[in-house]
Amino acid sequence: MSKHSHYRDRKMFLKKAEQFKKFQERISVQFQNEKLLYQAFTHSSYVNEHRKKPYEDNERLEFLGDAVLELTISQFLYAKYPAMSEGDLTKLRAAIVCEPSLVSLAHELSFGELVLLGKGEEMTGGRKRPALLADVFEAFIGALYLDQGLDSVVDFLKAYVFPKIDDGAFSHVMDFKSQLQEFVQRDGRGILEYRILQEKGPAHNREFEANVSLKGEVLGVGSGRSKKEAEQHAAQEALEKLQKHHMKQ
């Protein structure tokens, strides 16, 4: 290796080291074994161009992270939605761990800036390639699990993933009306009644408000761009209210 390339590599390494330091500070995670952190962001193209150095790519960590992510998300959903069927739980989990969702999270956390890429992959826009970013997110989860265990992974997801589920980011794949119906029928409480309360706005931008009641008691109110969406949001509010009450008993 020439002195020039050695200097260039060292300069790049110091820059990356500073980036990883700031990254850990930003997400409030401090790796005990930073080699795992570096590996999570090392693409196979980088390893192929640095064969004389002991670099490892992130593919094995990605394999592990995929399994850890499915487990932790499954555990969260199982506890959060006691009335949800196995099929709906599977559908919701798939929406959370699918490539577009992981890419969105990777962008939010600026993962792309940290990835170590080979020159060819860099030139063809690999740093912004969705599949690559999703893989890096899974590899990071795998690295965090190996470094600090499952509790730290859950803490990380509590900060960056679970709030999105709570805020309804994946509600488009959830059928709250069916869940509410199952919850009510299970306890033999009676028949649910949905009612459209009002419509407002011009025809091209109409908004509906609906409520759902049981034996005359309003359980939830919701709004949406269609009657169906408004009823779903009303059912979601009712379901969350009933589940909280059920857990306190």
Protein Blocks (a to p, Z undefined) as FASTA:
>chain_A
ZZklmmmmmmmmmmmmmmmmmmmmmnopacfblmlmmmmmmcfklmmmmmmbccdcfklm
mmmmmmmmmmmmmmmmmmmmmmbcfklmmmmmmmmmmmklmmmmmmmnommmmpccdfkl
mmnommmgmklmmmmmmmmmmmmmmmnojklmmmmmmmmmmmmmmnopmmmmpcfklmmm
mmmmmnonaccddddfbdcdjfklcccdddddeehiafbdcddfbfklmmmmmmmmmmmm
mmmmmmmZZ
